């Protein structure tokens, strides 16, 4: 199998059981129950619609809004999108107040979506899509689906992609307001879908262009404090990165771009002999850098990093033994079929001594979407939450794990075989200070009911099950990442 044919799933990549479904299992065009997570959402979106509390009791003091983003449009007539990642972004908003949850979903109104909806067909090139030669492309924003994540900055809700500029959205109605201009000289600049927020509200992020990484430093009020550049040595696929309170850590995986024609992802070549390179950059002086070397791994997501008093850096991430990128796999789930990939990512701790190289300690937790307490981002901490578990003949993970690095043990809660669990965020409890003074909140699709639910756990005791579950009257498409905005 050539690397470009490697089957790939973003949410399903952690499962060891994503085996090909029998062609006869769902005859006559019938879709498997899990396909509700990959079905095209209505053009008008969803809601606002109340969700029903179906289990437990809403925690006192839990008030705010969970925003999430993910691809949601995969079909024009009988034609499917070429790749799941290239579906138009839809932002989901779940507001929680007085024990009640209300869901709203709206597409990000992009030039790509407008042109394709008017034409009634897919046109734009993309991550896994060649595209129609007639489609006009003068910049990456012409193909920007705004479909990976969201962030709040300076009171604005931004829909993020990784190779283009964020879209501004109304935080209540989710109406798209146009592209974000962080600063006049940064107009049209890319903004990675994994910004990092210091506990004081300062945001850092990367703008990638070949072997150059732009570094955004954004004040808590949304203004740009600085923008600099660093040389990362090679054009690598970089979806996420890591940060301590004093350092930026850019993980340059040996998944090297050798051509730039669409589909984007087929332009990368796996070169394990290069290993993983870690560029460590001083936040206060971007010219102060050093490299550390580690074993070759592929990855999408880090949890977070911290620096110990002796200068040792630790960071956790979901690492794969080999690349899982490729344009083939993203075509399958939206058609109701399963991609097969039997070497899941593992939650891994990376330790980089002050002047040494990177050493890996792998846990037995297979999964992805690691999350940490935002009060401890960049600081020493104990906990990492992650989606895990697998179900035969169903994509995605069915469980939530909470790793405690201080004990080396994890709590795990299995939702059951009729669930696809999504990223769960740490929501600090009002007045709390420790990491366990948090709720873990995220969506899960109940594939038996064909409905999306939002689950809330006590971080101190996730193995005891949820403290509250709200259910929508429908399923909305699986997303990638979210953010929480407190009331
Ligand atoms: Fe991501």
Boltz pocket constraint, residues with backbone or C-beta under 6 A from the ligand:
constraints:
  - pocket:
      binder: B
      contacts: [[A, 148], [A, 193], [A, 194], [A, 239], [A, 240], [A, 300], [A, 301], [A, 480], [A, 481]]
      max_distance: 6.0
